[in-house]
Amino acid sequence: MKGEKILSIYYDKHTLFAGTDRGDFYMIKNKEVNNISGPWQKPIELKSIYSVNNKLFIGLNGAEKDTTYELNGSIWMSSDTGSTWIDITNSMPSTNVYGNNVITSDGIDLYVGTYGGGIFKSKGLSLGVKESVDRDTEIEIFPAYTHNTSVLFKIISRTGGIRNIKIINLSGQDVTSYSHIKIENQMAEIDISKLAKGTYIIKIITKEEIVLKKVVKLK
């Protein structure tokens, strides 16, 4: 990578990813550097990198380039850490992912900032989990305010024991460490009193399924 112009960088699970101004995509792990670029047309700016639910996304930008090349942006997805890539640009209002690191997710949908096309939201894109926000499911979650200093939610799973719970904000950040979670087989209790007011996605992993639930903290 020596001499490469790096435009984007992303760190996930002890792995560093980097994108260049010519569209090359590198993975650095245990001091080993691998080029995991996909079949997109080069040269092009690789300006955004994002990962969620074991899926890797990159955004390419070809806007306002003074060059003899005809450049078009796009967004690509890999489910196997760059071994294979799929072009998921589809009907985006603008193909150019222009800003640096302007891809994010709430754990369900993907959001992409584009050049001249505003914000693109994915439609029907599977991010590797069962989508069940505001839908019928075998998991119930409801407020359980027990005292003034805590904001509590109680979760009941009718399909099996709860193995793990994650809390994700609408920027796609894992904020679980800011909450107290107590799990007892098919029941769990979450104290989110230390979180700022807003909307959060509760990712509940049981023996049978992975379910997403939306909760709103009012104050």
JOHU-V404037 format. One record per helix or strand. SS is the DSSP state (H for helix, E for strand). FROM is the first residue (numbers start at 0). TO is the last residue. If there is no record, write none. Layout:
ss={SS/SS}
from={FROM/FROM}
to={TO/TO}
This chain:
ss={E/E/E/E/E/E/E/E/E/E/E/E/E/E/E/E/H/E/E/E/E}
from={5/14/24/31/44/54/73/85/102/109/118/129/138/151/161/173/175/179/186/197/209}
to={11/19/28/34/51/60/77/86/104/112/120/129/142/156/168/173/177/183/190/205/216}
